[in-house]
Amino acid sequence: MESFPIFINLKKKPVTVIGGGDIALRKVRLLIKADPKITVISRQICKDLKELLIEYDYKILEKSFNESDLETPILIIAATNNAKTNKRISTYAQQKNILINVVDQPKLCTFTMGSIVERDSLVVSISSGGKAPVLVRKIRERIEALLPQSYSELVRFSGNLRSMVKKKIQSGVKRRIFWEEFFESDYIQNFILLPKKLNLRLFNKILLGMKSKKTGEVFLVGAGPGERDLLTIRALHLMQKCDICIYDNLVSKDILELVRRDADLVYAGKKQDQHTLSQDKINSLLVKFAKQGKKVLRLKGGDPFIFGRGGEEIESLMKNKILFQVVPGITAASGVASYSGIPLTHRDHAQSCLFLTGHLKDGAIDFEWPKLIVENQTLVVYMGLLSLNELVKKLIHYGMTKKMPIAIIESGTTAKQRVLIGELSNIRSKTSKSKIKSPALIIIGSVVTLRSKLNWFK
């Protein structure tokens, strides 16, 4: 972020515009909506601008710019066609710590004005820092289409009732949850589609119901295999609603960026043989925060019900009568296999697929090994990098051919993805040389040979 986005209250504050042509006219028209005290300075002022200034009783100085004219404004816009004058205005304003915008000269600005979408007090501003104005315009067009004009009435209605809600719901968390549920209600959704006068009696009914409602809830959400574009829409929706996010090690920074900005983040990372928080502690935190009336996001890599201990967490929530919902995620086996060009099943190679966890227990992994040595079957091993030596040794011991193809995929679905292909006989040495790291998924079976034809993600 090169510039920090802020919204400034200009109501009755002094603002100076230097310039009298069409550009100055456009800026004044925009500023009027914020109701500042505008002064325009220019030797020549176009007819439309002069009429506008007279209509609003703004100050007009038909003269050349002088530094003495800039003692009082909190904000200056330079809209002249003289580069030297613009630079002189910028230099002086910055010396005086006055916010300055020089039109179409971002290097001389201390602030820029984005492209604006306005629905009464609801304002969306988009900026590229002057780097891609056409792209900004295209984005604005999309947002204009997404925000119906009915939002203006909705903003006014809500603003008039904020003090009443604050008086009746004293908890800040409960107030936020009330407004979320109000805006998501069928009544409001119907109003947005078919605008009509908003009903104060119905609002009061919803408000009274909210006062006695139990608001604590837990969202068990699968964050998918790594790439944030693979999140479900439902997951993103709940990530924006939470008060607290308890997240695992496999949740990427890009995905965490999508969590509601002012939510508290609690790291419950589980790396190989390293648990920051025990499962019992995580269960206790979920219950504790929910009982405080908070919306708790339990964010897990992959899918909560595939080696994610989601079942254990739900048992604890049900025991304590906590509201919860589960949002499936794309599990690593599916997502990583797809991005590595290795189908888990194929008519000519595999009619079944088995998911395994490679966690070592007392230095060993305990499978019913003979059941793994099956023709036309794909094995997918989660968290198996540490136990790779033991895995390969046992598979060969129980009868799997040493030439069985095997793939190890590091950071699957992301820009850092690496795919290592080998056979059981040589995969350990290849892994050592390539320095593959976790998170990594292991796929074993003849389907691995299809990667040479189906590799699409590069």
C-alpha positions in Angstrom: 0.0 0.0 0.0 1.7 3.2 -1.2 -0.9 5.6 0.1 -3.1 5.2 3.2 -6.8 5.6 2.5 -8.6 8.1 4.8 -11.9 10.0 4.7 -11.7 13.6 5.8 -14.6 15.6 7.4 -14.5 18.9 5.4 -17.8 20.3 6.7 -17.4 24.1 7.0 -13.6 23.7 6.8 -11.5 26.0 4.6 -10.5 24.5 1.3 -8.6 26.4 -1.5 -8.8 25.5 -5.2 -6.2 27.3 -7.4 -7.3 27.4 -11.0 -10.4 28.5 -12.9 -10.9 26.1 -15.8 -12.9 22.9 -16.4 -10.7 20.8 -14.2 -11.2 23.2 -11.3 -14.9 23.1 -12.0 -15.0 19.3 -11.7 -13.1 19.4 -8.4 -15.4 22.1 -6.9 -18.5 20.1 -8.0 -17.1 17.1 -6.1 -16.0 19.1 -3.1 -19.5 20.7 -2.7 -20.9 17.4 -1.6 -18.7 17.5 1.6 -19.9 21.1 2.4 -16.5 22.9 2.9 -15.9 26.6 2.8 -14.3 26.9 -0.7 -12.0 29.7 -2.0 -11.1 29.7 -5.7 -8.1 31.6 -6.8 -7.4 32.3 -10.5 -6.9 35.3 -12.8 -9.5 33.9 -15.1 -12.5 31.8 -14.0 -14.8 30.1 -16.5 -18.4 31.0 -16.6 -19.8 27.8 -15.2 -17.4 27.8 -12.3 -18.2 31.4 -11.4 -21.9 30.8 -11.5 -21.5 27.7 -9.2 -19.3 29.7 -6.7 -21.9 32.5 -6.6 -24.8 30.1 -6.1 -23.1 28.6 -3.1 -21.7 31.9 -1.8 -18.1 30.7 -2.1 -15.2 33.1 -2.0 -13.7 34.2 -5.4 -10.2 35.7 -5.7 -9.7 36.8 -9.4 -6.0 37.2 -9.1 -2.7 35.4 -9.5 -1.8 32.9 -6.8 0.4 34.2 -3.9 1.7 32.3 -0.9 -0.1 34.6 1.5 -3.4 33.2 0.1 -2.6 29.8 1.7 -2.4 30.6 5.4 -5.7 29.1 6.5 -6.8 26.1 4.3 -6.6 22.5 5.6 -6.6 21.3 2.0 -5.5 22.7 -1.3 -6.2 21.6 -4.9 -3.9 22.9 -7.6 -5.6 22.8 -11.0 -3.7 25.3 -13.0 -2.1 24.6 -16.4 1.2 26.0 -15.4 3.7 23.4 -14.2 6.0 25.9 -12.4 3.0 27.4 -10.5 1.8 23.9 -9.5 5.2 23.0 -8.2 5.5 26.2 -6.3 2.1 25.6 -4.7 3.1 22.0 -3.8 6.4 23.1 -2.2 4.7 25.8 -0.1 1.8 23.5 1.0 4.2 20.8 2.1 6.3 23.2 4.1 3.2 24.3 5.9 2.0 20.7 6.3 -1.2 21.4 4.4 -2.7 18.5 2.4 -2.1 19.2 -1.3 -3.4 17.6 -4.5 -1.9 18.7 -7.8 -4.1 17.4 -10.6 -2.5 14.8 -12.8 0.9 15.2 -11.1 1.0 12.5 -8.3 4.6 13.3 -7.4 3.6 16.8 -6.2 0.7 15.4 -4.1 0.4 14.5 -0.5 -3.0 13.1 -1.1 -5.0 11.9 -4.2 -8.7 11.6 -4.7 -9.9 8.3 -5.9 -12.7 7.5 -8.2 -15.8 7.7 -6.1 -19.0 5.7 -5.9 -21.5 7.5 -3.7 -24.8 6.4 -2.1 -25.6 9.2 0.4 -23.1 8.7 3.3 -21.9 5.4 1.9 -18.8 6.2 -0.2 -16.5 3.9 -2.0 -13.2 5.3 -3.3 -10.8 3.5 -5.6 -7.3 4.6 -6.3 -4.2 3.2 -8.1 -2.0 6.1 -7.0 -2.2 7.5 -10.5 -0.7 4.4 -12.1 -3.7 3.0 -13.8 -6.6 5.5 -14.0 -8.4 3.5 -16.8 -8.4 0.4 -14.6 -9.8 2.4 -11.7 -12.6 3.7 -13.9 -13.4 0.1 -15.0 -13.5 -1.0 -11.3 -15.7 1.9 -10.4 -18.2 0.9 -13.2 -18.4 -2.6 -11.7 -19.0 -1.3 -8.2 -21.7 1.2 -9.5 -23.5 -1.8 -10.9 -23.2 -3.8 -7.6 -24.6 -1.0 -5.3 -28.2 -0.2 -6.0 -29.4 3.4 -5.4 -31.6 2.0 -2.7 -28.5 1.9 -0.5 -28.9 5.6 0.0 -32.2 5.2 1.8 -30.8 2.3 3.8 -27.8 4.3 5.0 -30.0 7.2 6.1 -32.5 4.9 7.8 -29.7 3.1 9.7 -27.9 6.3 10.6 -31.0 7.7 12.2 -31.4 4.6 14.4 -27.8 4.1 15.6 -28.3 5.9 18.9 -31.4 3.9 19.7 -29.6 0.6 19.0 -26.7 1.7 21.1 -29.0 2.5 24.0 -30.9 -0.9 23.9 -27.8 -3.1 23.1 -25.0 -2.0 25.3 -22.5 -4.7 24.3 -20.4 -3.6 21.3 -20.0 -7.1 20.0 -23.8 -7.7 20.2 -24.5 -4.4 18.4 -22.2 -5.4 15.5 -23.9 -8.8 15.3 -27.3 -7.1 15.3 -26.4 -4.9 12.4 -24.9 -7.8 10.5 -28.1 -9.8 10.9 -30.3 -6.8 10.1 -28.5 -6.1 6.8 -28.6 -9.8 5.9 -32.3 -10.2 6.8 -34.9 -11.1 4.1 -36.6 -7.8 4.8 -33.5 -5.8 3.9 -32.6 -8.0 0.9 -36.1 -7.5 -0.5 -35.9 -3.8 0.1 -32.7 -3.6 -1.9 -34.3 -5.3 -4.8 -37.7 -3.5 -4.6 -37.1 -0.2 -2.7 -40.0 1.0 -0.5 -40.3 3.0 2.7 -38.5 1.2 5.5 -40.6 0.0 8.4 -39.7 1.3 11.8 -42.1 -1.1 13.6 -40.4 -4.1 12.0 -37.0 -2.7 12.9 -38.0 -2.5 16.6 -39.3 -6.1 16.4 -36.0 -7.3 15.1 -34.1 -5.2 17.7 -36.1 -6.6 20.6 -35.6 -10.1 19.4 -31.8 -9.5 19.2 -31.6 -8.4 22.8 -32.4 -11.8 24.2 -30.8 -13.8 21.4 -27.8 -16.0 22.2 -25.1 -14.7 19.8 -22.1 -16.9 20.4 -21.3 -19.2 17.5 -18.4 -21.1 16.0 -17.6 -21.4 12.3 -15.4 -24.4 11.4 -14.1 -23.3 8.0 -11.9 -25.2 5.6 -9.4 -22.8 4.0 -8.5 -25.1 1.2 -5.1 -26.3 0.0 -3.3 -22.9 0.0 -4.4 -20.7 -2.9 -6.9 -18.1 -1.6 -8.9 -18.2 -4.9 -9.9 -21.7 -3.9 -11.9 -20.6 -0.9 -15.6 -21.1 -1.0 -17.9 -18.0 -1.1 -19.4 -19.2 2.2 -16.0 -19.4 3.8 -15.2 -15.8 2.7 -18.5 -14.6 4.1 -17.9 -16.0 7.5 -14.3 -14.9 7.6 -15.7 -11.3 7.3 -18.1 -11.9 10.2 -15.9 -13.3 13.0 -14.7 -11.5 16.2 -11.9 -14.0 16.7 -10.0 -16.2 14.3 -8.2 -19.3 15.6 -6.1 -20.5 12.7 -3.7 -23.3 11.9 -0.1 -23.4 10.5 -1.3 -24.4 7.0 -3.5 -21.3 6.6 -1.5 -18.9 4.3 -0.9 -15.2 4.9 -2.9 -14.4 1.8 -5.9 -16.1 3.2 -5.5 -14.5 6.6 -5.6 -11.1 4.9 -9.2 -11.8 4.0 -10.3 -12.2 7.7 -12.2 -9.2 9.1 -9.6 -6.5 9.8 -10.4 -5.9 13.5 -10.8 -9.6 14.4 -8.4 -11.0 17.0 -6.0 -13.6 15.5 -5.0 -16.6 17.6 -2.3 -18.9 16.2 -2.9 -22.6 17.0 -0.2 -23.8 14.6 0.6 -27.4 14.3 3.8 -28.2 12.6 5.6 -31.5 12.4 5.6 -32.7 16.1 5.2 -29.1 17.3 1.8 -28.1 18.7 1.5 -24.4 19.8 -1.8 -25.2 21.4 -3.0 -28.7 22.4 -6.3 -29.9 20.9 -7.9 -29.7 24.4 -6.8 -26.1 24.7 -8.2 -25.2 21.3 -11.5 -26.9 22.2 -11.6 -24.9 25.5 -11.0 -21.6 23.6 -13.8 -22.2 21.1 -16.2 -22.8 24.0 -14.9 -19.9 26.1 -15.1 -17.3 23.3 -18.5 -18.5 22.1 -19.9 -18.3 25.6 -18.8 -14.7 25.7 -21.2 -14.1 22.8 -18.5 -13.9 20.1 -18.4 -15.2 16.6 -15.4 -17.6 16.5 -13.8 -18.6 13.2 -11.9 -21.9 13.4 -9.9 -21.7 10.2 -8.2 -24.9 9.1 -6.1 -25.7 6.0 -7.8 -28.1 3.6 -11.1 -29.5 4.9 -12.1 -29.6 8.6 -13.2 -33.3 8.4 -10.1 -34.7 6.6 -7.3 -35.0 9.1 -8.4 -31.6 10.6 -9.9 -32.9 13.9 -13.1 -31.1 13.1 -15.1 -34.0 14.5 -13.3 -33.6 17.9 -14.0 -29.9 18.0 -17.7 -30.4 17.1 -18.1 -33.0 19.9 -16.8 -30.4 22.4 -19.1 -27.7 21.0 -22.2 -30.0 21.2 -21.3 -31.0 24.7 -21.4 -27.4 25.7 -24.5 -26.5 23.6 -22.6 -24.0 21.4 -24.1 -23.0 18.1 -21.8 -24.0 15.2 -21.6 -24.5 11.4 -19.2 -26.3 9.2 -17.9 -25.1 5.9 -16.1 -27.7 3.8 -12.9 -26.8 2.1 -11.1 -28.3 -0.9 -8.9 -30.9 0.7 -5.2 -31.1 -0.1 -5.6 -34.4 -1.9 -8.1 -33.0 -4.4 -6.6 -29.5 -4.8 -2.9 -30.4 -4.9 -3.4 -33.4 -7.2 -5.4 -31.2 -9.6 -2.7 -28.5 -9.7 0.1 -31.1 -10.2 -1.7 -32.7 -13.1 -2.1 -36.1 -11.4 -5.7 -37.4 -11.4 -6.4 -39.5 -8.3 -8.6 -41.9 -10.2 -8.4 -42.9 -13.9 -10.1 -45.6 -15.9 -6.8 -47.2 -17.0 -4.9 -46.7 -13.7 -6.9 -46.5 -10.5 -10.5 -47.2 -9.5 -10.0 -46.4 -5.8 -8.1 -43.9 -3.8 -7.0 -44.1 -0.1 -6.2 -41.1 2.1 -3.6 -41.7 4.8 -1.9 -39.6 7.4 1.8 -40.0 7.8 2.2 -38.8 11.3 4.8 -40.8 13.2 3.7 -42.2 16.6 6.6 -43.4 18.7 8.9 -43.3 15.7 6.6 -45.4 13.5 3.5 -45.3 11.3 0.9 -48.0 12.0 -1.1 -49.1 8.9 -2.7 -52.4 7.9 0.1 -52.6 5.3 -1.3 -55.5 3.2 -4.5 -53.5 2.5 -2.4 -50.8 0.9 -0.8 -53.1 -1.6 -3.7 -53.2 -4.0 -3.7 -53.0 -7.8 -5.3 -50.0 -9.4 -5.3 -48.0 -6.2 -3.9 -44.5 -5.5 -2.4 -43.7 -2.1 -2.4 -40.1 -0.9 -0.4 -39.4 2.2 -0.9 -36.3 4.2 1.9 -35.0 6.5 4.2 -37.8 5.4 7.5 -36.1 4.7 9.0 -37.0 8.1 7.9 -40.6 7.8 8.9 -41.0 4.1 11.7 -43.4 4.9 9.5 -45.6 7.0 6.6 -45.4 4.5 8.8 -46.5 1.5 10.5 -49.2 3.5 7.2 -50.8 4.6 5.4 -50.6 1.3 8.3 -52.4 -0.4 8.5 -54.9 2.4 4.8 -55.8 2.0 5.1 -56.3 -1.7 4.7 -53.0 -3.6 7.1 -52.9 -6.6 10.1 -50.7 -6.2 9.3 -49.1 -9.5 5.9 -47.8 -8.3 5.7 -44.1 -9.3 5.5 -41.6 -6.5 5.1 -37.8 -6.4 5.9 -35.3 -3.6 4.2 -31.9 -4.1 5.4 -29.0 -2.0 3.2 -26.0 -1.4 0.6 -27.3 -3.8 -1.8 -24.9 -5.6 0.4 -21.9 -4.8 3.0 -20.0 -6.8 5.7 -21.8 -4.8 4.5 -25.3 -5.9 7.2 -27.8 -6.6 6.6 -31.4 -7.8 9.1 -34.1 -7.4 8.6 -37.3 -9.4 10.3 -40.6 -8.7 9.9 -44.3 -7.8 9.8 -46.0 -4.4 13.4 -47.1 -5.0 14.9 -43.6 -5.5 12.4 -41.1 -4.0 14.4 -40.8 -0.7 17.6 -39.7 -2.3 15.7 -37.4 -4.7 13.9 -35.8 -1.8 17.2 -35.2 0.1 18.8 -33.6 -2.9 15.9 -31.4 -3.8 15.4 -30.2 -0.2 11.6 -30.5 -0.4 9.9 -28.9 2.7 6.5 -29.1 4.3 3.7 -28.6 3.6 4.0 -31.5 1.2 1.6 -34.1 -0.1 2.6 -37.6 -1.3 0.8 -39.4 -4.1 1.7 -43.1 -4.8 0.4 -45.0 -7.8 0.6 -45.4 -11.6 -1.6 -42.2 -12.0 1.6 -40.3 -11.3 2.8 -41.2 -14.8 0.0 -39.1 -16.2 1.6 -35.9 -15.1 3.9 -35.8 -18.1 0.8 -35.4 -20.3 -1.5 -33.5 -17.9 0.8 -31.0 -16.3 -1.0 -27.6 -16.8 0.0 -25.5 -13.8 3.4 -23.8 -14.3 
